[in-house]
């Protein structure tokens, strides 16, 4: 399981960050294409926000897109290397501050001070305990009308069937594509966990939110790597009774991976255009 120590070792020591994290946007063509075509449409209702909290920004791949939408941005990272990289990259932005934490708490953030909390392509790698810690802290730091958009694992939804089918991994992997996909869809088997935690699912995250005193207001399940497994979830979380609070609606987006390919295809044209002089 990707424990706090495993994450610290991976992202602070082992991973080289050869392109400053931009390499993780290759499926979309570029970070810019991924932000404007994939992420921004999902979070635009929450922006602008006076104070934004970004959990696990890495080397600041999304930070540069969040900064124009706030008066203050607080970035909190487990990796000291990433914290230092962000501080250097955004040294000309006095409204941005970056801190290193323990992977589950936010002692540097004041009570009720955060209008929008954001984490994308990072918390998918953490265990239940870390998510529970962050949700407890968000219940403390979110403003009365604050809201959070958090990307986390949904691999726990397939824990039982994955465990039952694990001894037959080689057999399943060598089946014809149609048969393998059928097993994936009904049995939810996947040999590669994509370093997602097998104990976290959309439903368990919603329960953790309620236990922390928050509510999930919407959850989108996505097949991050394609195929018939909804490995990831985007959850919107807010205080009960806030303007964002509503019955949780869960949708399954089987087209997410296809969407990334479409975005990448069109980005070849539009990313190459010169900037506007207007």
Buried (B, 14 or more C-beta within 10 A) or exposed (E): BBBBEBBBEBBBEEBEBEEBBBEBBEBBBBBBBBBBBBBBEBBEEBBEBEBBBBBBBBBBBBBBBBBEBBEBBBBBBBBEBBBBBBBEBBEEEEEBBBBBBEBBBBEEBEEEBBBBBBBBBBBBBBBBBBBBBBBBBBBBBBBEBBBBBBBBBBBBBBBEBBEEBEEEEEEBEEEEEEEBBEBBEEBBBBEEBBBBBBBBBBBBBBBBBBEBEBBBBBBBBBBBBBBBBBBBBBBBBBBEEBEBBEEBEBEBBBEBBEBBEEBBEEBEEEEEEEEEEE
